[in-house]
């Protein structure tokens, strides 16, 4: 499967949104609580990456929480991704130690030591 194949992404997102509704995680929770859950899931992702374990469950769990936050803010995942893509599509920058630093960001390192002259 290609990394860009959707299979039926809208259907699974809808099932997840309904799962949140069925468990009162939209009206019965709030963005702050969901962000805390997101940070917990991000910690699990970090732990598994550091242990060289598969991140499949962690990535899925993070997306589940993001769907919750999107739904409670009357947004769709498509809208969020489209907004993010429009933000980054023309972005320029450099790679420093495996991290993309966008043009215009202040950094306090000697770029010559990274071979970026």
C-alpha positions as CSV (number, residue, x, y, z in Angstrom):
1,X,0.0,0.0,0.0
2,X,1.2,3.5,-0.9
3,X,1.7,5.9,2.0
4,X,-0.8,8.1,0.2
5,X,-3.5,5.5,-0.5
6,X,-6.6,6.4,1.4
7,X,-8.6,3.1,1.2
8,X,-11.6,4.6,2.9
9,X,-10.2,7.3,5.1
10,X,-13.4,9.4,5.4
11,X,-15.3,6.3,6.6
12,X,-12.8,5.4,9.3
13,X,-12.7,9.0,10.5
14,X,-16.5,9.0,10.7
15,X,-16.4,5.8,12.7
16,X,-13.9,7.4,15.1
17,X,-16.0,10.6,15.4
18,X,-19.1,8.5,16.2
19,X,-17.0,6.5,18.7
20,X,-16.2,9.8,20.5
21,X,-19.9,10.8,20.5
22,X,-21.0,7.4,21.8
23,X,-18.7,7.7,24.7
24,X,-19.6,11.3,25.6
25,X,-16.0,12.4,24.7
26,X,-17.2,15.5,22.8
27,X,-19.8,17.0,25.2
28,X,-18.4,15.4,28.3
29,X,-14.8,16.5,27.8
30,X,-13.0,19.6,26.6
31,X,-10.0,20.6,24.5
32,X,-7.7,20.9,27.5
33,X,-8.4,17.4,28.6
34,X,-7.9,16.1,25.1
35,X,-4.6,18.0,24.7
36,X,-3.4,16.3,27.9
37,X,-4.5,12.9,26.4
38,X,-2.6,13.9,23.2
39,X,0.5,14.6,25.2
40,X,0.2,11.2,26.9
41,X,-0.1,9.5,23.5
42,X,2.9,11.5,22.2
43,X,4.9,10.2,25.2
44,X,4.0,6.6,24.3
45,X,5.1,7.3,20.7
46,X,8.4,8.7,22.0
47,X,8.9,5.7,24.3
48,X,8.3,3.2,21.5
49,X,10.5,5.1,19.0
50,X,13.3,5.1,21.5
51,X,12.8,1.4,22.0
52,X,12.8,0.8,18.3
53,X,9.3,-0.6,18.5
54,X,6.5,-0.1,15.9
55,X,4.7,3.2,16.3
56,X,1.5,2.0,14.6
57,X,-0.7,2.0,17.7
58,X,0.7,5.3,18.9
59,X,0.3,7.1,15.6
60,X,-3.3,5.8,15.4
61,X,-4.1,6.9,19.0
62,X,-2.7,10.4,18.3
63,X,-4.9,10.7,15.2
64,X,-7.9,9.5,17.2
65,X,-7.4,12.3,19.8
66,X,-6.8,14.8,17.0
67,X,-10.1,13.8,15.4
68,X,-11.8,14.5,18.8
69,X,-10.3,18.0,19.0
70,X,-11.2,18.7,15.4
71,X,-14.8,17.5,15.9
72,X,-15.3,19.6,19.1
73,X,-14.0,22.7,17.1
74,X,-16.3,22.0,14.1
75,X,-13.3,21.2,11.9
76,X,-12.6,18.3,9.7
77,X,-9.3,16.5,9.5
78,X,-9.3,17.3,5.7
79,X,-9.6,21.1,6.5
80,X,-6.8,20.9,9.1
81,X,-4.5,19.0,6.7
82,X,-5.3,21.3,3.8
83,X,-4.6,24.3,6.0
84,X,-1.3,22.8,7.1
85,X,-0.3,22.0,3.6
86,X,-1.1,25.4,2.3
87,X,1.1,26.7,5.2
88,X,4.1,24.6,4.3
89,X,3.9,24.0,0.5
90,X,6.1,26.9,-0.4
91,X,8.2,26.9,2.7
92,X,12.0,27.0,2.3
93,X,14.6,26.1,4.9
94,X,17.5,23.9,5.8
95,X,18.1,20.6,7.4
96,X,20.1,20.8,10.6
97,X,20.9,17.6,12.4
98,X,17.9,15.8,10.9
99,X,15.4,18.7,11.7
100,X,14.0,21.1,9.1
101,X,14.5,24.7,10.1
102,X,12.2,27.0,8.2
103,X,13.7,30.1,6.6
104,X,13.4,33.1,8.9
105,X,13.4,31.1,12.1
106,X,16.1,32.2,14.5
107,X,18.6,29.5,15.4
108,X,21.6,29.8,17.7
109,X,24.1,27.3,16.1
110,X,27.1,27.4,13.9
111,X,25.8,26.3,10.5
112,X,29.3,25.7,9.2
113,X,29.6,22.8,11.7
114,X,26.6,21.1,10.0
115,X,28.0,21.7,6.5
116,X,25.3,24.2,5.6
117,X,27.3,27.1,4.1
